[in-house]
Amino acid sequence: MSAHIEPTDKPSKRTAWLASTATSVVTAGIAFGMWGSPTRYDEYALPDSRLLLGAAMLAYLSLLFVAARGTFTMWIAIPLGIVFGFLCVVAIPATLTLIGWQ
């Protein structure tokens, strides 16, 4: 007996998730580099990381709500990846500020 296993996700949905993940990684790398440069060289003051964390969380949760309610397409995947990558980077200094290490 041979069983034919079919994928549960459509290729377009799978591609959207891969695009979202790739966008998150690229955005996190760019944001980390941009965040580290002014901090290292004191070129200019960065905005409060707690405020950025709140704004990123609000944007991420709203995009996540849209993605959960409808079809996950590239139009949702790319912004979701960008916001999640930025959220990952902003969470580090915001957490350090909240616990008093900075």
Salt bridges, closest charged atoms under 4 A:
ASP48 OD2 - ARG50 NH2 3.30
